[in-house]
Amino acid sequence: MATLGEILASAKRSSAGFERWIAAREPDMAEELRGAALAEGGSVTSFVRVAVADFARFASEEDWVQLTSRLRDSDDPGTTCLLSMVGWRMEQVRAHRTHASHGAHP
């Protein structure tokens, strides 16, 4: 059984191949991911790496509980971890955009 640290390290290492994988498996999420990366002026790979780092630093206790539950129930913890962290970061980006757009229009 891999430790969480090993899973996180694997997720960071596999972020380059993640773009091809997600495009084939989750095309809608892949399209949103490409848009989010482009909006930030970076690549999908850099977005994924930041997602892993940001989750590790900023995720709430509840986010970690949800991730731990998903990992426990998963046949592929590395992929589950990466999908969860990318999904979490995309939620953060959406929330930031929503907040910014509401502030821009009095």
Biotite code that builds the C-alpha atoms (Angstrom):
import biotite.structure as struc

atoms = struc.array([
    struc.Atom([0.000, 0.000, 0.000], chain_id="A", res_id=1, res_name="MET", atom_name="CA", element="C"),
    struc.Atom([1.432, 3.353, -1.051], chain_id="A", res_id=2, res_name="ALA", atom_name="CA", element="C"),
    struc.Atom([1.612, 6.203, 1.410], chain_id="A", res_id=3, res_name="THR", atom_name="CA", element="C"),
    struc.Atom([-0.150, 9.482, 0.673], chain_id="A", res_id=4, res_name="LEU", atom_name="CA", element="C"),
    struc.Atom([3.245, 11.105, 0.081], chain_id="A", res_id=5, res_name="GLY", atom_name="CA", element="C"),
    struc.Atom([4.074, 8.493, -2.549], chain_id="A", res_id=6, res_name="GLU", atom_name="CA", element="C"),
    struc.Atom([0.693, 9.020, -4.204], chain_id="A", res_id=7, res_name="ILE", atom_name="CA", element="C"),
    struc.Atom([1.218, 12.800, -4.278], chain_id="A", res_id=8, res_name="LEU", atom_name="CA", element="C"),
    struc.Atom([4.703, 12.391, -5.749], chain_id="A", res_id=9, res_name="ALA", atom_name="CA", element="C"),
    struc.Atom([3.332, 10.029, -8.391], chain_id="A", res_id=10, res_name="SER", atom_name="CA", element="C"),
    struc.Atom([0.553, 12.487, -9.216], chain_id="A", res_id=11, res_name="ALA", atom_name="CA", element="C"),
    struc.Atom([3.096, 15.259, -9.763], chain_id="A", res_id=12, res_name="LYS", atom_name="CA", element="C"),
    struc.Atom([5.275, 13.032, -11.954], chain_id="A", res_id=13, res_name="ARG", atom_name="CA", element="C"),
    struc.Atom([2.363, 11.841, -14.077], chain_id="A", res_id=14, res_name="SER", atom_name="CA", element="C"),
    struc.Atom([0.825, 15.254, -14.755], chain_id="A", res_id=15, res_name="SER", atom_name="CA", element="C"),
    struc.Atom([2.313, 15.430, -18.286], chain_id="A", res_id=16, res_name="ALA", atom_name="CA", element="C"),
    struc.Atom([0.542, 12.239, -19.405], chain_id="A", res_id=17, res_name="GLY", atom_name="CA", element="C"),
    struc.Atom([-2.587, 13.276, -17.566], chain_id="A", res_id=18, res_name="PHE", atom_name="CA", element="C"),
    struc.Atom([-3.681, 15.624, -20.379], chain_id="A", res_id=19, res_name="GLU", atom_name="CA", element="C"),
    struc.Atom([-3.840, 12.803, -22.939], chain_id="A", res_id=20, res_name="ARG", atom_name="CA", element="C"),
    struc.Atom([-5.495, 10.458, -20.485], chain_id="A", res_id=21, res_name="TRP", atom_name="CA", element="C"),
    struc.Atom([-8.190, 12.883, -19.380], chain_id="A", res_id=22, res_name="ILE", atom_name="CA", element="C"),
    struc.Atom([-8.970, 13.923, -22.966], chain_id="A", res_id=23, res_name="ALA", atom_name="CA", element="C"),
    struc.Atom([-9.760, 10.303, -23.755], chain_id="A", res_id=24, res_name="ALA", atom_name="CA", element="C"),
    struc.Atom([-11.585, 9.463, -20.529], chain_id="A", res_id=25, res_name="ARG", atom_name="CA", element="C"),
    struc.Atom([-13.272, 12.726, -19.443], chain_id="A", res_id=26, res_name="GLU", atom_name="CA", element="C"),
    struc.Atom([-13.508, 14.996, -22.514], chain_id="A", res_id=27, res_name="PRO", atom_name="CA", element="C"),
    struc.Atom([-15.719, 17.629, -20.838], chain_id="A", res_id=28, res_name="ASP", atom_name="CA", element="C"),
    struc.Atom([-13.372, 17.954, -17.878], chain_id="A", res_id=29, res_name="MET", atom_name="CA", element="C"),
    struc.Atom([-10.399, 18.028, -20.269], chain_id="A", res_id=30, res_name="ALA", atom_name="CA", element="C"),
    struc.Atom([-11.921, 20.940, -22.175], chain_id="A", res_id=31, res_name="GLU", atom_name="CA", element="C"),
    struc.Atom([-12.598, 22.871, -18.971], chain_id="A", res_id=32, res_name="GLU", atom_name="CA", element="C"),
    struc.Atom([-9.089, 22.087, -17.786], chain_id="A", res_id=33, res_name="LEU", atom_name="CA", element="C"),
    struc.Atom([-7.544, 23.404, -21.027], chain_id="A", res_id=34, res_name="ARG", atom_name="CA", element="C"),
    struc.Atom([-9.617, 26.580, -20.702], chain_id="A", res_id=35, res_name="GLY", atom_name="CA", element="C"),
    struc.Atom([-8.594, 27.101, -17.084], chain_id="A", res_id=36, res_name="ALA", atom_name="CA", element="C"),
    struc.Atom([-4.919, 26.573, -17.919], chain_id="A", res_id=37, res_name="ALA", atom_name="CA", element="C"),
    struc.Atom([-5.132, 28.962, -20.883], chain_id="A", res_id=38, res_name="LEU", atom_name="CA", element="C"),
    struc.Atom([-6.879, 31.607, -18.757], chain_id="A", res_id=39, res_name="ALA", atom_name="CA", element="C"),
    struc.Atom([-3.962, 31.432, -16.318], chain_id="A", res_id=40, res_name="GLU", atom_name="CA", element="C"),
    struc.Atom([-1.441, 31.671, -19.131], chain_id="A", res_id=41, res_name="GLY", atom_name="CA", element="C"),
    struc.Atom([-0.023, 28.217, -18.560], chain_id="A", res_id=42, res_name="GLY", atom_name="CA", element="C"),
    struc.Atom([-0.172, 24.673, -19.786], chain_id="A", res_id=43, res_name="SER", atom_name="CA", element="C"),
    struc.Atom([-2.390, 21.846, -18.616], chain_id="A", res_id=44, res_name="VAL", atom_name="CA", element="C"),
    struc.Atom([0.692, 20.238, -17.084], chain_id="A", res_id=45, res_name="THR", atom_name="CA", element="C"),
    struc.Atom([1.471, 23.345, -15.042], chain_id="A", res_id=46, res_name="SER", atom_name="CA", element="C"),
    struc.Atom([-2.178, 23.631, -13.964], chain_id="A", res_id=47, res_name="PHE", atom_name="CA", element="C"),
    struc.Atom([-2.106, 20.024, -12.757], chain_id="A", res_id=48, res_name="VAL", atom_name="CA", element="C"),
    struc.Atom([1.145, 20.524, -10.861], chain_id="A", res_id=49, res_name="ARG", atom_name="CA", element="C"),
    struc.Atom([-0.231, 23.652, -9.185], chain_id="A", res_id=50, res_name="VAL", atom_name="CA", element="C"),
    struc.Atom([-3.444, 21.760, -8.369], chain_id="A", res_id=51, res_name="ALA", atom_name="CA", element="C"),
    struc.Atom([-1.474, 19.123, -6.478], chain_id="A", res_id=52, res_name="VAL", atom_name="CA", element="C"),
    struc.Atom([0.611, 21.722, -4.651], chain_id="A", res_id=53, res_name="ALA", atom_name="CA", element="C"),
    struc.Atom([-2.381, 23.946, -3.824], chain_id="A", res_id=54, res_name="ASP", atom_name="CA", element="C"),
    struc.Atom([-4.438, 21.043, -2.556], chain_id="A", res_id=55, res_name="PHE", atom_name="CA", element="C"),
    struc.Atom([-1.598, 19.979, -0.293], chain_id="A", res_id=56, res_name="ALA", atom_name="CA", element="C"),
    struc.Atom([-1.273, 23.520, 1.087], chain_id="A", res_id=57, res_name="ARG", atom_name="CA", element="C"),
    struc.Atom([-4.800, 24.940, 1.088], chain_id="A", res_id=58, res_name="PHE", atom_name="CA", element="C"),
    struc.Atom([-7.417, 22.179, 1.088], chain_id="A", res_id=59, res_name="ALA", atom_name="CA", element="C"),
    struc.Atom([-9.738, 22.121, 4.062], chain_id="A", res_id=60, res_name="SER", atom_name="CA", element="C"),
    struc.Atom([-10.000, 19.279, 6.508], chain_id="A", res_id=61, res_name="GLU", atom_name="CA", element="C"),
    struc.Atom([-13.259, 18.258, 4.816], chain_id="A", res_id=62, res_name="GLU", atom_name="CA", element="C"),
    struc.Atom([-11.534, 18.197, 1.406], chain_id="A", res_id=63, res_name="ASP", atom_name="CA", element="C"),
    struc.Atom([-8.889, 15.862, 2.842], chain_id="A", res_id=64, res_name="TRP", atom_name="CA", element="C"),
    struc.Atom([-11.549, 13.620, 4.395], chain_id="A", res_id=65, res_name="VAL", atom_name="CA", element="C"),
    struc.Atom([-13.303, 13.339, 1.022], chain_id="A", res_id=66, res_name="GLN", atom_name="CA", element="C"),
    struc.Atom([-10.017, 12.590, -0.736], chain_id="A", res_id=67, res_name="LEU", atom_name="CA", element="C"),
    struc.Atom([-9.078, 9.957, 1.824], chain_id="A", res_id=68, res_name="THR", atom_name="CA", element="C"),
    struc.Atom([-12.463, 8.261, 1.372], chain_id="A", res_id=69, res_name="SER", atom_name="CA", element="C"),
    struc.Atom([-12.062, 8.250, -2.410], chain_id="A", res_id=70, res_name="ARG", atom_name="CA", element="C"),
    struc.Atom([-8.557, 6.814, -2.113], chain_id="A", res_id=71, res_name="LEU", atom_name="CA", element="C"),
    struc.Atom([-9.696, 4.089, 0.255], chain_id="A", res_id=72, res_name="ARG", atom_name="CA", element="C"),
    struc.Atom([-12.430, 3.017, -2.175], chain_id="A", res_id=73, res_name="ASP", atom_name="CA", element="C"),
    struc.Atom([-10.311, 3.289, -5.338], chain_id="A", res_id=74, res_name="SER", atom_name="CA", element="C"),
    struc.Atom([-8.648, 0.602, -7.409], chain_id="A", res_id=75, res_name="ASP", atom_name="CA", element="C"),
    struc.Atom([-6.299, 3.288, -8.803], chain_id="A", res_id=76, res_name="ASP", atom_name="CA", element="C"),
    struc.Atom([-5.398, 5.691, -5.979], chain_id="A", res_id=77, res_name="PRO", atom_name="CA", element="C"),
    struc.Atom([-2.905, 7.730, -8.020], chain_id="A", res_id=78, res_name="GLY", atom_name="CA", element="C"),
    struc.Atom([-5.454, 8.588, -10.705], chain_id="A", res_id=79, res_name="THR", atom_name="CA", element="C"),
    struc.Atom([-8.170, 9.140, -8.117], chain_id="A", res_id=80, res_name="THR", atom_name="CA", element="C"),
    struc.Atom([-5.906, 11.484, -6.200], chain_id="A", res_id=81, res_name="CYS", atom_name="CA", element="C"),
    struc.Atom([-4.956, 13.466, -9.284], chain_id="A", res_id=82, res_name="LEU", atom_name="CA", element="C"),
    struc.Atom([-8.537, 13.746, -10.572], chain_id="A", res_id=83, res_name="LEU", atom_name="CA", element="C"),
    struc.Atom([-9.734, 14.853, -7.147], chain_id="A", res_id=84, res_name="SER", atom_name="CA", element="C"),
    struc.Atom([-7.043, 17.503, -6.768], chain_id="A", res_id=85, res_name="MET", atom_name="CA", element="C"),
    struc.Atom([-7.538, 18.864, -10.287], chain_id="A", res_id=86, res_name="VAL", atom_name="CA", element="C"),
    struc.Atom([-11.297, 18.931, -9.745], chain_id="A", res_id=87, res_name="GLY", atom_name="CA", element="C"),
    struc.Atom([-10.788, 20.753, -6.446], chain_id="A", res_id=88, res_name="TRP", atom_name="CA", element="C"),
    struc.Atom([-8.569, 23.382, -8.085], chain_id="A", res_id=89, res_name="ARG", atom_name="CA", element="C"),
    struc.Atom([-11.011, 23.866, -10.952], chain_id="A", res_id=90, res_name="MET", atom_name="CA", element="C"),
    struc.Atom([-13.731, 24.517, -8.357], chain_id="A", res_id=91, res_name="GLU", atom_name="CA", element="C"),
    struc.Atom([-11.467, 27.119, -6.743], chain_id="A", res_id=92, res_name="GLN", atom_name="CA", element="C"),
    struc.Atom([-10.904, 28.807, -10.121], chain_id="A", res_id=93, res_name="VAL", atom_name="CA", element="C"),
    struc.Atom([-14.658, 28.829, -10.879], chain_id="A", res_id=94, res_name="ARG", atom_name="CA", element="C"),
    struc.Atom([-15.409, 30.294, -7.451], chain_id="A", res_id=95, res_name="ALA", atom_name="CA", element="C"),
    struc.Atom([-12.760, 32.988, -7.935], chain_id="A", res_id=96, res_name="HIS", atom_name="CA", element="C"),
    struc.Atom([-14.131, 33.908, -11.375], chain_id="A", res_id=97, res_name="ARG", atom_name="CA", element="C"),
    struc.Atom([-17.676, 34.094, -10.017], chain_id="A", res_id=98, res_name="THR", atom_name="CA", element="C"),
    struc.Atom([-16.555, 36.279, -7.131], chain_id="A", res_id=99, res_name="HIS", atom_name="CA", element="C"),
    struc.Atom([-14.513, 38.530, -9.428], chain_id="A", res_id=100, res_name="ALA", atom_name="CA", element="C"),
    struc.Atom([-17.366, 38.936, -11.912], chain_id="A", res_id=101, res_name="SER", atom_name="CA", element="C"),
    struc.Atom([-19.788, 39.891, -9.160], chain_id="A", res_id=102, res_name="HIS", atom_name="CA", element="C"),
    struc.Atom([-17.339, 42.466, -7.860], chain_id="A", res_id=103, res_name="GLY", atom_name="CA", element="C"),
    struc.Atom([-16.816, 43.916, -11.334], chain_id="A", res_id=104, res_name="ALA", atom_name="CA", element="C"),
    struc.Atom([-20.494, 44.747, -11.786], chain_id="A", res_id=105, res_name="HIS", atom_name="CA", element="C"),
    struc.Atom([-21.909, 46.887, -8.984], chain_id="A", res_id=106, res_name="PRO", atom_name="CA", element="C"),
])
